Amino acid sequence: MRDVRRATPATDAVLRDARLAQPLQRLGRPLVKRQVQVVLQRCREGRLAPDDVVPMVLAALPAHATSLRPVLNATGVLVHTNLGRAPLSDAAVEALVAASGTNDVELDLATGARAQRGSGALAALRSAVPDAAAVHVVNNGAAALALACAGLAAGREVVIARGELVEIGDGFRIPELVESVGATLREVGTTNRVARADYERALNEQTAFVLKVHPSNFRVTGFTSSVPVRQLATLPVPVVADIGSGLLAPHPRLPDEPDAASALRAGAALVTASGDKLLGGPQCGLLLGTAPVVDGLRRHPLARALRIDKLTLAALEATLTGPPPPVRAALAQDEASLRTRAVALQDALRDVVDADAVPSTAAVGGGGAPGVALASAALSLPAGLAAGLRAGDPAVLGRIEHGRLLLDLFAIPPEQDPALLGAVRAALARPDHTVRMD
């Protein structure tokens, strides 16, 4: 009887095969070697012929040297935190590649002297929000608020409405974030109502500022009241407005979502926000406000620990100066165009699967515009396709509703419809899939 272990090639012999030269250069030896070892184990167990080892390795190797997989977001949630929030524009992706090598991120090439870090991105941000006298960028939205509290309120009090003590996700809460950098919270009002007088009574010589936090991931309705920035700005202390979603100016589809320009015009000394939500850029935290406040925070020791890298600076600048990123493009589309796309997908699949174009409702998600319903359209498919679509390349994530899998098109750019169609056909062709059209 033939011993399959003797016929199994050695790991180094497989790695020397000319067919693996390009994958080794693209992915690196450790990653390729791990896959070779996995395949060789199958060969030792007699489940794979020795001649099939290299072809199997080539088939199993990933397209990129990262475990992250591309996913088509068919959930109907435009800014999906679990899917990396805002997808970058082509211009931002090109900027990332351009900035990936050595560059002048902190150098004046004309003089050869050190220059302000990321001056191009900061200039673009100032241009996008002219109401801000000064701007700074850190590595995420929570970091922006933490820096504000550390720089302005360490050892002092921050006054905030009880109804704005928000949990921002994954168990992280605004009160704990503020207190972690040495500030003390002074809560005013009740869960559902607060008045200007409540803030005024809470002020004392220890008050650093009033914090206005947008409840960006929930809504309280009924017998409620809150105090807008314009009224808070009449108090004798600065106002810091954490608007969350990164909307820089008012948007017609999101009339109740706070934006940076309006908050600054209303008198906020500082606005903090995220860059990877409604702005549609990379993960970062924006600080926009008066020059004394922002410049002081920029020089705070904590600012160094929260500094963003050259890739984020490049992507942010391209987002601000380039064509509309996917998030803004999605908000500009109308229900009729989404319906047309859904019908086209339905017609392309009806001969192989029970497919229907149906109305749908999308949401902003990602801590933005809570409760706002966005009219959309979806492709309705048998729920049994969900697992196969998640396992595909690219993966597709939809949502189950009333026993059907809905692939909502709101967050999928039109140019990705062929990829979506191909993914559905591939899922139908999987050996473990049995839901087909009779």
MARZAKE-906486 format. One record per residue (C-alpha): x, y, z. Coordinates in nm, 4 decimals, decimal comma, always signed. Layout:
N
r px->X py->Y pz->Z
...
END
This chain:
438
r px->+0,0000 py->+0,0000 pz->+0,0000
r px->+0,1379 py->+0,3415 pz->-0,0953
r px->+0,2310 py->+0,5705 pz->+0,1954
r px->+0,0785 py->+0,9095 pz->+0,1092
r px->+0,3126 py->+1,0798 pz->+0,3551
r px->+0,6120 py->+0,9789 pz->+0,1420
r px->+0,4470 py->+1,1286 pz->-0,1664
r px->+0,3656 py->+1,4559 pz->+0,0087
r px->+0,6121 py->+1,7281 pz->-0,0995
r px->+0,8125 py->+1,9218 pz->+0,1564
r px->+0,7020 py->+2,2725 pz->+0,2524
r px->+1,0186 py->+2,4338 pz->+0,1153
r px->+0,9801 py->+2,2453 pz->-0,2122
r px->+0,6303 py->+2,3805 pz->-0,2584
r px->+0,7429 py->+2,7331 pz->-0,1750
r px->+1,0119 py->+2,7076 pz->-0,4450
r px->+0,7510 py->+2,6274 pz->-0,7108
r px->+0,7593 py->+2,8997 pz->-0,9795
r px->+0,3810 py->+2,9316 pz->-0,9680
r px->+0,4048 py->+3,0731 pz->-0,6148
r px->+0,6652 py->+3,3382 pz->-0,6992
r px->+0,4110 py->+3,6128 pz->-0,7637
r px->+0,1960 py->+3,5366 pz->-0,4556
r px->+0,5107 py->+3,5315 pz->-0,2412
r px->+0,6069 py->+3,8763 pz->-0,3662
r px->+0,2531 py->+4,0131 pz->-0,3256
r px->+0,1502 py->+3,8542 pz->+0,0047
r px->+0,4786 py->+3,7714 pz->+0,1788
r px->+0,6348 py->+3,4398 pz->+0,2740
r px->+0,4704 py->+3,3923 pz->+0,6200
r px->+0,1148 py->+3,4145 pz->+0,4852
r px->+0,1831 py->+3,1889 pz->+0,1847
r px->+0,3724 py->+2,9391 pz->+0,4000
r px->+0,0802 py->+2,9076 pz->+0,6412
r px->-0,1531 py->+2,8251 pz->+0,3554
r px->+0,0952 py->+2,5757 pz->+0,2097
r px->+0,1104 py->+2,3968 pz->+0,5451
r px->-0,2687 py->+2,3766 pz->+0,5642
r px->-0,2903 py->+2,2251 pz->+0,2159
r px->-0,0024 py->+1,9840 pz->+0,2796
r px->-0,1840 py->+1,8494 pz->+0,5839
r px->-0,4756 py->+1,7563 pz->+0,3582
r px->-0,2284 py->+1,5823 pz->+0,1282
r px->-0,0807 py->+1,3837 pz->+0,4198
r px->-0,4292 py->+1,2714 pz->+0,5170
r px->-0,4861 py->+1,1389 pz->+0,1687
r px->-0,7557 py->+1,3910 pz->+0,0849
r px->-0,5544 py->+1,5656 pz->-0,1855
r px->-0,3199 py->+1,4403 pz->-0,4546
r px->+0,0387 py->+1,5759 pz->-0,4442
r px->+0,0009 py->+1,7242 pz->-0,7924
r px->-0,2944 py->+1,9273 pz->-0,6698
r px->-0,1110 py->+2,0933 pz->-0,3801
r px->+0,0086 py->+2,4069 pz->-0,5613
r px->-0,3211 py->+2,4662 pz->-0,7478
r px->-0,5083 py->+2,4301 pz->-0,4171
r px->-0,2724 py->+2,6770 pz->-0,2473
r px->-0,3222 py->+2,9274 pz->-0,5296
r px->-0,6995 py->+2,8916 pz->-0,5052
r px->-0,6984 py->+2,9403 pz->-0,1273
r px->-0,4679 py->+3,2430 pz->-0,1066
r px->-0,6392 py->+3,5760 pz->-0,0367
r px->-0,6382 py->+3,8595 pz->-0,2880
r px->-0,4711 py->+4,0928 pz->-0,0366
r px->-0,2346 py->+4,0628 pz->+0,2590
r px->-0,5089 py->+4,1479 pz->+0,5077
r px->-0,7843 py->+3,9502 pz->+0,6738
r px->-1,0343 py->+4,2290 pz->+0,6025
r px->-1,2767 py->+4,1316 pz->+0,3261
r px->-1,4723 py->+4,3646 pz->+0,0967
r px->-1,8461 py->+4,3662 pz->+0,1780
r px->-2,1315 py->+4,5056 pz->-0,0287
r px->-2,3471 py->+4,6924 pz->+0,2216
r px->-2,7035 py->+4,5923 pz->+0,1329
r px->-2,8361 py->+4,6441 pz->+0,4868
r px->-3,0004 py->+4,9791 pz->+0,4163
r px->-2,7849 py->+5,1367 pz->+0,6902
r px->-2,5785 py->+5,3985 pz->+0,5116
r px->-2,3070 py->+5,4452 pz->+0,7735
r px->-2,2672 py->+5,0969 pz->+0,9212
r px->-2,0221 py->+5,0849 pz->+1,2119
r px->-1,9634 py->+4,7090 pz->+1,1787
r px->-1,8743 py->+4,7599 pz->+0,8118
r px->-1,6227 py->+5,0382 pz->+0,8751
r px->-1,8643 py->+5,3327 pz->+0,8540
r px->-1,8202 py->+5,5613 pz->+0,5529
r px->-1,6719 py->+5,4071 pz->+0,2375
r px->-1,4054 py->+5,6308 pz->+0,0879
r px->-1,4352 py->+5,8019 pz->-0,2476
r px->-1,2109 py->+5,6995 pz->-0,5362
r px->-1,0280 py->+6,0293 pz->-0,4884
r px->-0,9616 py->+5,9487 pz->-0,1222
r px->-0,8379 py->+5,5988 pz->-0,2081
r px->-0,5999 py->+5,7427 pz->-0,4679
r px->-0,4790 py->+5,9939 pz->-0,2103
r px->-0,4080 py->+5,7092 pz->+0,0335
r px->-0,1909 py->+5,5369 pz->-0,2228
r px->-0,0102 py->+5,8598 pz->-0,3093
r px->+0,0613 py->+5,9257 pz->+0,0592
r px->+0,1702 py->+5,5710 pz->+0,1407
r px->+0,5375 py->+5,6399 pz->+0,0711
r px->+0,7611 py->+5,9155 pz->+0,2000
r px->+0,6060 py->+6,2584 pz->+0,1457
r px->+0,6005 py->+6,6180 pz->+0,2651
r px->+0,3443 py->+6,5664 pz->+0,5426
r px->+0,5465 py->+6,7888 pz->+0,7771
r px->+0,7942 py->+6,9597 pz->+0,5457
r px->+0,8084 py->+7,2765 pz->+0,3377
r px->+0,9784 py->+7,1616 pz->+0,0183
r px->+1,0426 py->+7,5211 pz->-0,0923
r px->+1,2571 py->+7,6030 pz->+0,2112
r px->+1,3500 py->+7,2574 pz->+0,3348
r px->+1,2250 py->+7,3549 pz->+0,6805
r px->+0,9758 py->+7,1798 pz->+0,9047
r px->+0,6162 py->+7,2839 pz->+0,8368
r px->+0,2744 py->+7,2419 pz->+0,9965
r px->+0,1709 py->+6,8793 pz->+0,9831
r px->-0,1037 py->+6,8121 pz->+0,7278
r px->-0,1381 py->+7,1756 pz->+0,6278
r px->-0,3270 py->+7,0862 pz->+0,3101
r px->-0,5928 py->+6,8877 pz->+0,4938
r px->-0,6328 py->+7,1557 pz->+0,7598
r px->-0,6658 py->+7,4269 pz->+0,4956
r px->-0,9313 py->+7,2200 pz->+0,3176
r px->-1,1229 py->+7,1787 pz->+0,6444
r px->-1,1077 py->+7,5517 pz->+0,7175
r px->-1,2341 py->+7,6212 pz->+0,3669
r px->-1,5211 py->+7,3757 pz->+0,4118
r px->-1,6228 py->+7,5388 pz->+0,7427
r px->-1,5425 py->+7,9103 pz->+0,7053
r px->-1,7226 py->+7,9873 pz->+1,0325
r px->-1,4375 py->+7,8129 pz->+1,2158
r px->-1,1469 py->+8,0474 pz->+1,2898
r px->-0,9234 py->+7,7481 pz->+1,3587
r px->-0,9375 py->+7,3707 pz->+1,3091
r px->-0,7581 py->+7,0627 pz->+1,4357
r px->-0,7931 py->+6,6911 pz->+1,3619
r px->-0,7361 py->+6,3918 pz->+1,5913
r px->-0,7851 py->+6,0199 pz->+1,5454
r px->-1,1611 py->+5,9875 pz->+1,6140
r px->-1,4660 py->+6,1707 pz->+1,7405
r px->-1,4371 py->+6,0485 pz->+2,0972
r px->-1,0736 py->+6,1628 pz->+2,1006
r px->-1,1827 py->+6,5108 pz->+1,9933
r px->-1,4173 py->+6,5375 pz->+2,2905
r px->-1,1591 py->+6,3874 pz->+2,5270
r px->-0,8997 py->+6,6432 pz->+2,4153
r px->-1,1494 py->+6,9255 pz->+2,4636
r px->-1,2255 py->+6,8115 pz->+2,8184
r px->-0,8591 py->+6,7514 pz->+2,9060
r px->-0,7492 py->+7,0858 pz->+2,7712
r px->-1,0364 py->+7,3009 pz->+2,8953
r px->-1,1814 py->+7,1266 pz->+3,2001
r px->-0,9243 py->+6,9100 pz->+3,3806
r px->-0,9894 py->+6,9615 pz->+3,7529
r px->-1,2984 py->+7,1660 pz->+3,6762
r px->-1,6685 py->+7,1094 pz->+3,6027
r px->-1,8515 py->+7,0453 pz->+3,2778
r px->-2,2242 py->+7,1164 pz->+3,2818
r px->-2,4423 py->+6,8816 pz->+3,0760
r px->-2,8109 py->+6,7938 pz->+3,0487
r px->-2,9060 py->+6,4532 pz->+3,1917
r px->-3,0818 py->+6,3618 pz->+2,8691
r px->-2,7523 py->+6,3997 pz->+2,6802
r px->-2,5490 py->+6,1489 pz->+2,8846
r px->-2,5141 py->+5,9276 pz->+2,5801
r px->-2,3684 py->+5,5794 pz->+2,5431
r px->-2,1838 py->+5,5994 pz->+2,2108
r px->-2,1475 py->+5,2268 pz->+2,1408
r px->-1,9610 py->+4,9157 pz->+2,2536
r px->-2,0285 py->+5,0152 pz->+2,6140
r px->-1,8451 py->+5,3503 pz->+2,5988
r px->-2,0320 py->+5,6360 pz->+2,7642
r px->-1,9907 py->+6,0127 pz->+2,7454
r px->-1,9829 py->+6,0584 pz->+3,1276
r px->-1,7008 py->+5,8065 pz->+3,1693
r px->-1,5096 py->+5,9558 pz->+2,8755
r px->-1,5293 py->+6,3075 pz->+3,0201
r px->-1,4343 py->+6,1976 pz->+3,3714
r px->-1,1443 py->+5,9826 pz->+3,2461
r px->-0,9458 py->+6,2966 pz->+3,1565
r px->-0,9971 py->+6,4670 pz->+3,4913
r px->-1,3143 py->+6,6680 pz->+3,4422
r px->-1,6182 py->+6,6514 pz->+3,6698
r px->-1,9687 py->+6,6366 pz->+3,5268
r px->-2,2441 py->+6,8552 pz->+3,6665
r px->-2,5782 py->+6,7190 pz->+3,5493
r px->-2,8806 py->+6,9439 pz->+3,5052
r px->-3,2456 py->+6,8940 pz->+3,4165
r px->-3,4247 py->+6,5612 pz->+3,3914
r px->-3,4120 py->+6,2770 pz->+3,1420
r px->-3,6765 py->+6,4359 pz->+2,9195
r px->-3,6617 py->+6,8075 pz->+2,9934
r px->-3,4039 py->+7,0771 pz->+3,0569
r px->-3,4245 py->+7,4585 pz->+3,0523
r px->-3,1716 py->+7,7384 pz->+3,0221
r px->-3,2324 py->+7,8252 pz->+3,3864
r px->-3,1127 py->+7,4786 pz->+3,4893
r px->-2,7776 py->+7,5454 pz->+3,3252
r px->-2,7559 py->+7,8952 pz->+3,4724
r px->-2,8139 py->+7,7720 pz->+3,8284
r px->-2,5378 py->+7,5118 pz->+3,7887
r px->-2,2665 py->+7,7621 pz->+3,6938
r px->-1,9978 py->+7,8502 pz->+3,9441
r px->-1,6316 py->+7,9478 pz->+3,9564
r px->-1,5360 py->+7,5840 pz->+3,8804
r px->-1,7376 py->+7,5668 pz->+3,5589
r px->-1,5138 py->+7,5207 pz->+3,2544
r px->-1,7829 py->+7,5034 pz->+2,9880
r px->-2,1297 py->+7,3834 pz->+2,9004
r px->-2,1332 py->+7,0666 pz->+2,6925
r px->-2,4106 py->+7,0185 pz->+2,4362
r px->-2,4178 py->+6,6570 pz->+2,3126
r px->-2,6347 py->+6,5515 pz->+2,0206
r px->-2,8230 py->+6,2291 pz->+2,1095
r px->-2,7145 py->+6,0837 pz->+1,7796
r px->-2,8254 py->+5,7241 pz->+1,8261
r px->-3,1666 py->+5,7574 pz->+1,9929
r px->-3,4700 py->+5,9850 pz->+2,0156
r px->-3,6825 py->+6,0889 pz->+2,3116
r px->-4,0325 py->+6,1964 pz->+2,2138
r px->-4,3366 py->+6,3260 pz->+2,3979
r px->-4,3115 py->+6,5755 pz->+2,6832
r px->-3,9569 py->+6,6945 pz->+2,6112
r px->-3,7515 py->+7,0115 pz->+2,5926
r px->-3,3865 py->+7,0938 pz->+2,5291
r px->-3,1818 py->+7,4109 pz->+2,5039
r px->-3,0277 py->+7,4993 pz->+2,1674
r px->-2,6717 py->+7,6231 pz->+2,1306
r px->-2,7947 py->+7,9749 pz->+2,0543
r px->-2,9487 py->+8,0063 pz->+2,3996
r px->-2,6624 py->+7,8329 pz->+2,5779
r px->-2,4210 py->+8,0785 pz->+2,4166
r px->-2,5804 py->+8,3609 pz->+2,6184
r px->-2,4429 py->+8,2063 pz->+2,9379
r px->-2,1149 py->+8,3485 pz->+3,0751
r px->-1,9110 py->+8,0338 pz->+2,9956
r px->-1,8017 py->+7,8759 pz->+2,6665
r px->-2,0210 py->+7,6200 pz->+2,4899
r px->-1,8734 py->+7,3008 pz->+2,3421
r px->-2,1072 py->+7,1274 pz->+2,0970
r px->-2,0454 py->+6,7600 pz->+2,0206
r px->-2,2522 py->+6,7160 pz->+1,7036
r px->-2,1324 py->+6,3600 pz->+1,6450
r px->-2,2088 py->+6,2780 pz->+1,2842
r px->-1,9767 py->+6,5260 pz->+1,1122
r px->-2,2312 py->+6,7145 pz->+0,9058
r px->-2,0484 py->+7,0351 pz->+0,8151
r px->-2,3451 py->+7,2303 pz->+0,6798
r px->-2,7256 py->+7,1841 pz->+0,6811
r px->-2,8596 py->+6,9021 pz->+0,4626
r px->-3,2123 py->+6,9152 pz->+0,3149
r px->-3,2806 py->+6,5464 pz->+0,3813
r px->-3,1650 py->+6,5731 pz->+0,7428
r px->-3,3254 py->+6,8942 pz->+0,8716
r px->-3,2963 py->+6,8001 pz->+1,2403
r px->-2,9343 py->+6,6856 pz->+1,2267
r px->-2,6988 py->+6,9438 pz->+1,3841
r px->-2,4173 py->+7,0730 pz->+1,1662
r px->-2,0884 py->+7,2444 pz->+1,2390
r px->-2,1555 py->+7,5705 pz->+1,0561
r px->-2,4873 py->+7,6316 pz->+1,2316
r px->-2,3459 py->+7,5490 pz->+1,5752
r px->-2,0565 py->+7,7900 pz->+1,5280
r px->-2,2837 py->+8,0674 pz->+1,4024
r px->-2,5053 py->+8,0082 pz->+1,7054
r px->-2,2103 py->+8,0866 pz->+1,9312
r px->-2,0358 py->+7,7598 pz->+2,0136
r px->-1,6716 py->+7,8160 pz->+2,1058
r px->-1,5860 py->+7,4638 pz->+1,9899
r px->-1,7542 py->+7,1959 pz->+1,7801
r px->-1,6390 py->+6,8340 pz->+1,7843
r px->-1,7446 py->+6,5699 pz->+1,5325
r px->-1,6462 py->+6,2502 pz->+1,3524
r px->-1,4996 py->+6,2453 pz->+1,0023
r px->-1,6142 py->+5,8980 pz->+0,8991
r px->-1,9898 py->+5,9436 pz->+0,9231
r px->-2,1896 py->+6,2029 pz->+0,7268
r px->-1,8735 py->+6,3793 pz->+0,6129
r px->-1,7939 py->+6,0560 pz->+0,4304
r px->-1,4212 py->+6,0513 pz->+0,5011
r px->-1,1717 py->+5,8454 pz->+0,7017
r px->-1,1964 py->+5,7848 pz->+1,0741
r px->-1,0887 py->+6,1026 pz->+1,2504
r px->-1,2131 py->+6,3578 pz->+1,4993
r px->-1,2733 py->+6,7197 pz->+1,4034
r px->-1,2255 py->+7,0201 pz->+1,6326
r px->-1,3627 py->+7,3447 pz->+1,4898
r px->-1,3894 py->+7,6745 pz->+1,6724
r px->-1,2318 py->+7,9938 pz->+1,7913
r px->-0,8581 py->+8,0362 pz->+1,7470
r px->-0,7717 py->+8,0665 pz->+2,1191
r px->-0,9596 py->+7,7458 pz->+2,2041
r px->-0,8457 py->+7,5312 pz->+1,9114
r px->-0,4852 py->+7,6499 pz->+1,9135
r px->-0,4627 py->+7,5816 pz->+2,2865
r px->-0,5936 py->+7,2274 pz->+2,2385
r px->-0,3543 py->+7,1696 pz->+1,9487
r px->-0,0608 py->+7,2396 pz->+2,1831
r px->-0,1961 py->+7,0251 pz->+2,4697
r px->+0,0280 py->+6,7234 pz->+2,5476
r px->-0,2615 py->+6,4821 pz->+2,4848
r px->-0,2912 py->+6,6110 pz->+2,1274
r px->+0,0326 py->+6,4313 pz->+2,0414
r px->-0,1088 py->+6,0979 pz->+2,1570
r px->-0,4199 py->+6,1532 pz->+1,9448
r px->-0,2359 py->+6,2659 pz->+1,6295
r px->-0,3564 py->+6,1254 pz->+1,2973
r px->-0,1236 py->+5,9708 pz->+1,0423
r px->-0,0336 py->+6,0816 pz->+0,6908
r px->-0,2828 py->+5,8403 pz->+0,5300
r px->-0,5767 py->+5,9854 pz->+0,7222
r px->-0,4665 py->+6,3387 pz->+0,6398
r px->-0,4479 py->+6,2522 pz->+0,2692
r px->-0,7892 py->+6,0824 pz->+0,2633
r px->-0,9509 py->+6,3659 pz->+0,4599
r px->-0,8155 py->+6,6316 pz->+0,2242
r px->-0,9352 py->+6,4389 pz->-0,0817
r px->-1,2780 py->+6,3934 pz->+0,0772
r px->-1,3089 py->+6,7668 pz->+0,1382
r px->-1,1735 py->+6,8863 pz->-0,1969
r px->-1,2689 py->+6,6029 pz->-0,4331
r px->-1,5997 py->+6,4792 pz->-0,5771
r px->-1,8842 py->+6,3882 pz->-0,3392
r px->-1,7953 py->+6,0745 pz->-0,1412
r px->-2,0306 py->+5,7732 pz->-0,1492
r px->-2,2221 py->+5,8803 pz->+0,1631
r px->-2,3155 py->+6,2174 pz->+0,0161
r px->-2,3890 py->+6,0617 pz->-0,3219
r px->-2,6253 py->+5,8153 pz->-0,1568
r px->-2,8144 py->+6,0937 pz->+0,0207
r px->-2,8582 py->+6,2700 pz->-0,3148
r px->-3,0253 py->+5,9762 pz->-0,4917
r px->-3,4025 py->+5,9535 pz->-0,5326
r px->-3,6433 py->+5,6678 pz->-0,4737
r px->-3,7311 py->+5,6341 pz->-0,8437
r px->-3,3719 py->+5,5640 pz->-0,9478
r px->-3,3349 py->+5,3073 pz->-0,6697
r px->-3,6569 py->+5,1398 pz->-0,7822
r px->-3,5310 py->+5,1242 pz->-1,1430
r px->-3,2122 py->+4,9520 pz->-1,0294
r px->-3,4037 py->+4,7031 pz->-0,8139
r px->-3,6327 py->+4,6122 pz->-1,1057
r px->-3,3317 py->+4,5581 pz->-1,3334
r px->-3,1771 py->+4,3201 pz->-1,0806
r px->-3,5094 py->+4,1420 pz->-1,0367
r px->-3,5464 py->+4,0883 pz->-1,4109
r px->-3,1907 py->+3,9553 pz->-1,4378
r px->-3,2533 py->+3,6925 pz->-1,1682
r px->-3,6155 py->+3,5873 pz->-1,2006
r px->-3,5292 py->+3,2922 pz->-1,4242
r px->-3,3114 py->+3,1364 pz->-1,1510
r px->-3,4531 py->+3,2494 pz->-0,8159
r px->-3,7651 py->+3,3979 pz->-0,6561
r px->-3,6630 py->+3,7652 pz->-0,6823
r px->-3,8781 py->+4,0765 pz->-0,6403
r px->-3,8135 py->+4,4499 pz->-0,6404
r px->-3,9774 py->+4,5939 pz->-0,3300
r px->-3,9972 py->+4,9303 pz->-0,1520
r px->-3,7641 py->+4,9638 pz->+0,1453
r px->-3,6687 py->+5,2081 pz->+0,4159
r px->-3,3044 py->+5,2952 pz->+0,4790
r px->-3,1402 py->+5,4789 pz->+0,7682
r px->-2,8289 py->+5,6899 pz->+0,8173
r px->-2,6956 py->+5,4762 pz->+1,1032
r px->-2,3544 py->+5,5123 pz->+1,2639
r px->-2,4795 py->+5,7585 pz->+1,5229
r px->-2,6481 py->+6,0009 pz->+1,2854
r px->-3,0019 py->+6,1223 pz->+1,2155
r px->-3,1804 py->+5,8795 pz->+1,4496
r px->-3,5370 py->+5,8036 pz->+1,3467
r px->-3,5029 py->+5,9526 pz->+0,9975
r px->-3,6566 py->+5,7167 pz->+0,7388
r px->-3,4989 py->+5,7306 pz->+0,3928
r px->-3,7124 py->+5,5970 pz->+0,1073
r px->-3,5287 py->+5,3217 pz->-0,0762
r px->-3,5749 py->+5,0054 pz->-0,2828
r px->-3,4513 py->+4,6522 pz->-0,2325
r px->-3,4186 py->+4,3181 pz->-0,4029
r px->-3,6200 py->+4,0596 pz->-0,2092
r px->-3,4771 py->+3,7051 pz->-0,2158
r px->-3,5267 py->+3,3789 pz->-0,0254
r px->-3,3792 py->+3,4086 pz->+0,3246
r px->-3,1738 py->+3,0953 pz->+0,2680
r px->-2,9359 py->+3,2907 pz->+0,0471
r px->-2,8077 py->+3,5075 pz->+0,3343
r px->-2,5287 py->+3,2768 pz->+0,4526
r px->-2,4046 py->+3,2047 pz->+0,1006
r px->-2,3898 py->+3,5740 pz->+0,0187
r px->-2,1889 py->+3,6472 pz->+0,3328
r px->-1,9437 py->+3,3740 pz->+0,2330
r px->-1,8937 py->+3,5085 pz->-0,1201
r px->-1,6271 py->+3,7286 pz->-0,2721
r px->-1,7242 py->+4,0033 pz->-0,2366
r px->-1,9375 py->+3,9251 pz->+0,0633
r px->-2,2880 py->+4,0716 pz->+0,0638
r px->-2,4686 py->+4,1677 pz->+0,3833
r px->-2,8438 py->+4,2260 pz->+0,3682
r px->-3,1182 py->+4,2065 pz->+0,6285
r px->-3,3967 py->+3,9578 pz->+0,7018
r px->-3,7461 py->+4,1036 pz->+0,7066
r px->-4,0704 py->+3,9046 pz->+0,7259
r px->-3,8883 py->+3,5860 pz->+0,6322
r px->-3,7224 py->+3,7318 pz->+0,3221
r px->-3,3695 py->+3,8522 pz->+0,2547
r px->-3,3721 py->+4,2174 pz->+0,1508
r px->-3,0748 py->+4,3572 pz->-0,0388
r px->-3,1305 py->+4,7301 pz->+0,0056
r px->-2,9665 py->+4,9416 pz->-0,2648
r px->-2,9416 py->+5,2701 pz->-0,0746
r px->-2,5790 py->+5,2228 pz->+0,0344
r px->-2,4683 py->+5,0423 pz->-0,2819
r px->-2,3412 py->+5,2709 pz->-0,5607
r px->-2,4985 py->+5,1969 pz->-0,9025
r px->-2,1626 py->+5,0904 pz->-1,0449
r px->-2,1590 py->+4,8007 pz->-0,7957
r px->-2,4860 py->+4,6505 pz->-0,9234
r px->-2,3019 py->+4,4064 pz->-1,1560
r px->-2,0947 py->+4,2868 pz->-0,8597
r px->-2,4119 py->+4,2407 pz->-0,6550
r px->-2,5746 py->+4,0459 pz->-0,9368
r px->-2,2656 py->+3,8281 pz->-0,9726
r px->-2,2582 py->+3,7636 pz->-0,5986
r px->-2,6199 py->+3,6426 pz->-0,6003
r px->-2,5530 py->+3,4114 pz->-0,8953
r px->-2,2423 py->+3,2763 pz->-0,7218
r px->-2,4394 py->+3,2115 pz->-0,4020
r px->-2,7022 py->+3,0230 pz->-0,6030
r px->-2,4279 py->+2,8088 pz->-0,7565
r px->-2,2764 py->+2,7052 pz->-0,4218
r px->-2,2964 py->+2,3278 pz->-0,3640
r px->-2,4607 py->+2,3788 pz->-0,0237
r px->-2,7394 py->+2,5978 pz->-0,1630
r px->-3,0776 py->+2,4429 pz->-0,2377
r px->-3,3152 py->+2,7405 pz->-0,2712
r px->-3,3734 py->+2,7833 pz->-0,6442
r px->-3,6541 py->+2,8641 pz->-0,8797
r px->-3,8546 py->+2,5521 pz->-0,9790
END
